[in-house]
Amino acid sequence: MAPTIDMEARFLDYVTAENKVEPKDWMPEGYRKTLVRQISQHAHSEIVGMLPEANWITRAPSLRSKLILLAKVQDEAGHGLYLYSAAETLGTSRDEMIADLHSGKAKYSSIFNYPTLSWADMGAIGWLVDGAAIQNQVMLCRASYGPYSRAMVRICKEESFHQRQGYEIMLHLAKGTQEQKDMAQDALNRWWWPSLMMFGPSDDNSPNSAQSMAWRIKRKSNDELRQEFVDKTVPQAKFLGLSIPDADLRWNEALGQHDFGSIDWNEFFAVVAGNGPCNSERIEARRKAHAEGAWVREAASAYAAKQAARRSSAAATKPQAA
């Protein structure tokens, strides 16, 4: 037991000194499991997150809007690919991670279990949901696990584009007709609180945060990130001429930050437990897509095997140098 404890102490010193951990390096089993859980959950969220937005591609109000939304959904597929690949370096196969998602064992961000009812929702998701994602993910560019941190650099750059795209939609609606402004306000009303929930439970009810911060996977607590998001977003809403749906929201001069109302954590945990408005719909859509895409995976595997056999055959028949 003593050697393991010594290794864990050395590992903690290593990451505390801001060194990167690579796949072949020794790491505590708890560190490995935490990363697999977090990275796979992040990957699942990117893939499931394509569903509520893809629903609006054919109904986008202009060709420009359609192209931008198509590009965004394509980006999210790429993010899932980066993250599944990063998680695989920890010894868990992609098939296993996807099976856990389809069975309900693995979780994804609760935000994607809410319906998208209008085009304004595409703006609210980009502005609020992707904005919250950036707030949470920028720190992950400095995560102690090398493959994860490197994947996050590109993901955050693309998420920044997504946020700007969403804010542009909200700006056009907020400066348009009264009906359009009402549509934007309705979307803000429905997405505000779920966006605050994206940062996870409050610090006193988050069992993994403290250890993740000690291992330098996370850099800030859930409540710190949530507060920063509120402070950044309130002025943006004011510029739009929209109202944050929180009667308790006010500026605290003494603390230099906004006070805001209590989050309905019962709703959050109900959605996480699978009882949100669209949980069943989202998982069923992923299962269906996976089943219908089986022939593509089989064809790709057969092609890869054929190419490998050709290379092997060519290498065997190549004349050897004297």
C-alpha positions as CSV (number, residue, x, y, z in Angstrom):
1,M,0.0,0.0,0.0
2,A,2.8,2.4,0.9
3,P,4.3,2.5,-2.7
4,T,0.9,3.4,-4.1
5,I,0.5,6.3,-1.6
6,D,3.9,7.5,-2.5
7,M,3.1,7.4,-6.2
8,E,-0.1,9.4,-5.6
9,A,1.8,12.0,-3.6
10,R,4.3,12.3,-6.4
11,F,1.6,12.6,-9.0
12,L,-0.1,15.3,-7.1
13,D,3.1,17.2,-6.8
14,Y,3.6,16.7,-10.6
15,V,0.2,18.2,-11.6
16,T,0.4,20.9,-9.0
17,A,3.6,22.1,-10.7
18,E,1.5,22.5,-13.9
19,N,2.9,19.5,-15.7
20,K,0.9,17.7,-18.3
21,V,-0.1,14.0,-17.8
22,E,0.1,12.0,-21.0
23,P,-1.6,8.6,-21.8
24,K,1.4,6.4,-21.0
25,D,2.2,8.2,-17.7
26,W,1.3,6.7,-14.4
27,M,-1.9,8.1,-12.9
28,P,-4.1,7.2,-9.9
29,E,-7.1,5.1,-10.9
30,G,-9.4,7.7,-9.5
31,Y,-7.9,10.3,-11.8
32,R,-8.4,8.0,-14.8
33,K,-12.0,7.3,-13.9
34,T,-12.8,10.9,-13.3
35,L,-11.4,11.9,-16.7
36,V,-13.3,9.1,-18.5
37,R,-16.5,10.1,-16.8
38,Q,-16.0,13.8,-17.5
39,I,-14.6,13.6,-21.1
40,S,-17.2,11.0,-22.2
41,Q,-20.0,13.1,-20.7
42,H,-18.7,16.1,-22.5
43,A,-18.5,14.1,-25.8
44,H,-22.1,12.8,-25.3
45,S,-23.3,16.4,-24.7
46,E,-21.8,17.5,-28.0
47,I,-23.4,14.7,-29.9
48,V,-26.8,14.9,-28.2
49,G,-26.6,18.7,-28.5
50,M,-26.8,18.4,-32.3
51,L,-30.4,17.2,-32.0
52,P,-32.3,20.3,-30.8
53,E,-30.5,22.5,-33.3
54,A,-30.7,20.2,-36.3
55,N,-34.4,20.4,-35.9
56,W,-34.3,24.0,-37.2
57,I,-31.9,23.7,-40.1
58,T,-34.7,23.2,-42.7
59,R,-36.7,26.1,-41.0
60,A,-33.9,28.7,-40.8
61,P,-35.3,32.1,-42.0
62,S,-32.6,32.6,-44.7
63,L,-29.9,30.8,-46.6
64,R,-27.2,32.5,-44.6
65,S,-28.9,31.3,-41.4
66,K,-29.1,27.8,-42.7
67,L,-25.5,27.7,-43.7
68,I,-24.3,29.0,-40.3
69,L,-26.5,26.5,-38.4
70,L,-25.3,23.7,-40.6
71,A,-21.7,24.7,-39.8
72,K,-22.4,24.8,-36.1
73,V,-24.0,21.4,-36.0
74,Q,-21.0,20.0,-38.0
75,D,-18.6,21.6,-35.5
76,E,-20.4,19.9,-32.7
77,A,-20.0,16.5,-34.4
78,G,-16.3,17.3,-34.6
79,H,-16.1,18.2,-31.0
80,G,-17.6,14.8,-30.0
81,L,-15.0,13.1,-32.2
82,Y,-12.1,15.0,-30.5
83,L,-13.5,14.2,-27.1
84,Y,-14.2,10.5,-27.7
85,S,-10.7,10.2,-29.1
86,A,-9.2,11.9,-26.0
87,A,-11.2,9.5,-23.7
88,E,-10.0,6.5,-25.6
89,T,-6.4,7.3,-24.7
90,L,-7.5,6.4,-21.1
91,G,-8.3,2.8,-22.1
92,T,-12.0,3.0,-22.6
93,S,-13.3,2.1,-26.0
94,R,-15.7,4.4,-27.9
95,D,-18.1,1.5,-28.3
96,E,-18.3,1.1,-24.5
97,M,-18.9,4.9,-24.0
98,I,-21.6,5.0,-26.6
99,A,-23.2,1.8,-25.1
100,D,-23.3,3.5,-21.7
101,L,-25.0,6.6,-23.3
102,H,-27.7,4.5,-25.0
103,S,-28.3,2.4,-21.9
104,G,-28.8,5.5,-19.7
105,K,-25.8,4.7,-17.6
106,A,-23.8,7.7,-18.9
107,K,-25.0,11.3,-18.5
108,Y,-24.9,14.3,-20.8
109,S,-25.6,18.0,-20.1
110,S,-29.1,18.4,-18.8
111,I,-29.6,21.5,-21.0
112,F,-30.2,19.4,-24.1
113,N,-33.3,17.8,-22.6
114,Y,-35.4,21.0,-23.2
115,P,-37.4,21.6,-26.5
116,T,-36.6,24.2,-29.1
117,L,-39.9,25.9,-29.8
118,S,-39.0,28.8,-32.0
119,W,-36.1,30.2,-34.1
120,A,-35.3,32.5,-31.2
121,D,-34.2,29.3,-29.3
122,M,-31.3,29.0,-31.8
123,G,-30.2,32.4,-30.6
124,A,-30.7,31.7,-26.9
125,I,-28.8,28.4,-27.2
126,G,-25.9,30.1,-29.0
127,W,-25.8,33.0,-26.6
128,L,-26.6,31.4,-23.3
129,V,-25.9,27.7,-23.6
130,D,-22.7,28.0,-25.7
131,G,-21.7,31.0,-23.6
132,A,-22.0,28.9,-20.4
133,A,-20.1,26.2,-22.2
134,I,-17.2,28.6,-23.0
135,Q,-17.2,29.9,-19.4
136,N,-16.9,26.3,-18.2
137,Q,-14.5,25.1,-20.9
138,V,-11.9,27.8,-21.2
139,M,-10.3,26.6,-18.0
140,L,-10.2,23.1,-19.4
141,C,-7.6,24.3,-22.0
142,R,-5.3,24.2,-19.0
143,A,-6.5,20.8,-17.7
144,S,-3.7,18.6,-16.4
145,Y,-4.5,15.8,-18.9
146,G,-2.7,16.6,-22.1
147,P,-5.1,15.1,-24.8
148,Y,-8.1,16.7,-23.1
149,S,-6.5,20.2,-22.8
150,R,-5.3,20.1,-26.4
151,A,-8.7,19.1,-27.7
152,M,-10.3,21.9,-25.7
153,V,-8.2,24.6,-27.4
154,R,-9.8,24.1,-30.7
155,I,-13.3,23.4,-29.2
156,C,-13.3,26.7,-27.3
157,K,-12.3,28.7,-30.5
158,E,-15.3,27.1,-32.3
159,E,-17.6,27.6,-29.4
160,S,-16.8,31.3,-29.4
161,F,-18.1,31.4,-33.0
162,H,-21.3,29.6,-31.9
163,Q,-21.9,32.2,-29.1
164,R,-21.4,35.1,-31.5
165,Q,-23.8,33.5,-34.0
166,G,-26.4,33.1,-31.3
167,Y,-26.1,36.6,-30.0
168,E,-26.5,37.9,-33.5
169,I,-29.8,36.1,-33.8
170,M,-31.0,37.6,-30.6
171,L,-29.8,41.1,-31.6
172,H,-31.8,40.9,-34.9
173,L,-34.9,39.7,-33.1
174,A,-34.6,42.2,-30.2
175,K,-34.2,45.1,-32.7
176,G,-37.0,43.9,-35.0
177,T,-40.8,44.0,-34.7
178,Q,-42.6,43.7,-31.3
179,E,-43.5,40.1,-32.2
180,Q,-39.8,39.3,-32.8
181,K,-38.7,41.0,-29.6
182,D,-41.4,39.0,-27.7
183,M,-40.0,35.8,-29.3
184,A,-36.5,36.7,-28.1
185,Q,-37.7,37.5,-24.6
186,D,-39.7,34.2,-24.4
187,A,-36.6,32.2,-25.4
188,L,-34.5,34.0,-22.8
189,N,-37.2,33.3,-20.2
190,R,-37.1,29.6,-20.9
191,W,-33.3,29.1,-21.3
192,W,-32.0,31.3,-18.5
193,W,-32.3,29.0,-15.6
194,P,-31.4,25.8,-17.4
195,S,-28.2,27.6,-18.5
196,L,-27.3,28.4,-14.9
197,M,-27.8,24.8,-14.1
198,M,-25.2,23.8,-16.7
199,F,-22.4,24.6,-14.3
200,G,-23.6,21.7,-12.1
201,P,-24.7,21.6,-8.4
202,S,-23.7,24.2,-5.9
203,D,-20.3,23.7,-4.4
204,D,-21.6,22.3,-1.2
205,N,-23.5,19.6,-3.2
206,S,-20.8,18.7,-5.8
207,P,-18.9,15.6,-4.7
208,N,-16.3,15.7,-7.5
209,S,-15.3,19.3,-7.7
210,A,-12.8,19.5,-4.9
211,Q,-10.8,16.5,-6.1
212,S,-10.9,17.6,-9.7
213,M,-9.5,20.9,-8.7
214,A,-6.8,19.3,-6.7
215,W,-5.8,17.2,-9.7
216,R,-5.9,20.4,-11.9
217,I,-8.6,19.0,-14.1
218,K,-10.8,21.9,-13.1
219,R,-9.6,25.3,-12.1
220,K,-12.6,27.0,-10.7
221,S,-15.6,25.7,-8.7
222,N,-19.1,25.4,-10.1
223,D,-20.4,28.5,-8.2
224,E,-17.4,30.6,-9.2
225,L,-18.0,29.8,-12.9
226,R,-21.8,30.4,-12.5
227,Q,-21.2,33.8,-10.9
228,E,-18.8,34.9,-13.7
229,F,-21.3,33.8,-16.3
230,V,-24.1,35.9,-14.7
231,D,-21.9,38.9,-14.4
232,K,-20.9,38.7,-18.1
233,T,-24.4,38.0,-19.4
234,V,-26.5,40.6,-17.6
235,P,-24.9,43.5,-19.5
236,Q,-25.4,41.7,-22.8
237,A,-29.1,41.3,-22.0
238,K,-29.3,45.0,-21.1
239,F,-27.8,45.9,-24.5
240,L,-30.4,43.7,-26.2
241,G,-33.1,45.5,-24.3
242,L,-34.3,42.1,-22.8
243,S,-35.0,41.3,-19.2
244,I,-33.4,38.5,-17.2
245,P,-36.3,36.5,-15.7
246,D,-35.1,36.8,-12.1
247,A,-36.9,39.2,-9.7
248,D,-34.0,38.9,-7.3
249,L,-31.3,39.9,-9.7
250,R,-29.4,43.1,-8.6
251,W,-26.0,44.5,-8.5
252,N,-24.1,44.1,-5.2
253,E,-21.8,47.1,-4.9
254,A,-20.0,45.7,-1.9
255,L,-19.0,42.4,-3.6
256,G,-18.7,43.9,-7.1
257,Q,-21.0,41.2,-8.6
258,H,-24.6,40.4,-9.2
259,D,-26.8,38.7,-6.7
260,F,-29.3,36.4,-8.3
261,G,-32.2,34.2,-7.2
262,S,-32.2,30.6,-6.1
263,I,-32.0,27.8,-8.7
264,D,-34.6,25.1,-8.7
265,W,-32.3,22.2,-8.0
266,N,-35.3,19.8,-7.9
267,E,-35.8,20.5,-11.6
268,F,-32.1,20.0,-12.3
269,F,-31.9,16.6,-10.6
270,A,-35.2,15.5,-12.1
271,V,-33.8,16.2,-15.6
272,V,-30.5,14.5,-14.8
273,A,-32.4,11.5,-13.6
274,G,-34.1,11.2,-17.0
275,N,-37.4,13.0,-16.3
276,G,-36.9,16.1,-18.4
277,P,-39.2,17.2,-21.2
278,C,-37.1,15.5,-23.9
279,N,-34.9,12.9,-22.2
280,S,-36.6,9.9,-23.8
281,E,-36.8,11.6,-27.2
282,R,-33.1,12.4,-27.2
283,I,-31.9,9.0,-26.3
284,E,-34.2,7.3,-28.7
285,A,-32.9,9.5,-31.5
286,R,-29.3,8.6,-30.7
287,R,-30.2,4.9,-30.6
288,K,-32.0,5.1,-33.9
289,A,-29.1,7.0,-35.6
290,H,-26.6,4.5,-34.2
291,A,-28.6,1.5,-35.5
292,E,-29.1,3.1,-38.9
293,G,-25.5,4.0,-39.2
294,A,-24.2,0.4,-38.6
295,W,-23.7,-0.2,-42.3
296,V,-21.4,2.8,-42.5
297,R,-19.3,1.6,-39.7
298,E,-19.1,-1.8,-41.1
299,A,-18.1,-0.5,-44.6
300,A,-15.5,1.8,-43.1
301,S,-14.0,-1.1,-41.1
302,A,-14.0,-3.4,-44.1
303,Y,-12.3,-0.7,-46.2
304,A,-9.6,-0.1,-43.5
305,A,-8.9,-3.8,-43.3
306,K,-8.6,-4.0,-47.1
307,Q,-6.2,-1.1,-47.2
308,A,-4.1,-2.6,-44.3
309,A,-3.9,-6.0,-46.2
310,R,-2.8,-4.2,-49.3
311,R,0.0,-2.4,-47.5
312,S,1.1,-5.6,-45.8
313,S,1.1,-7.4,-49.1
314,A,3.1,-4.7,-50.8
315,A,5.6,-4.6,-48.0
316,A,6.1,-8.4,-48.2
317,T,6.8,-8.4,-52.0
318,K,9.0,-5.3,-52.0
319,P,12.6,-6.2,-53.0
320,Q,15.0,-5.9,-50.1
321,A,17.9,-3.5,-50.4
322,A,21.3,-5.3,-50.9
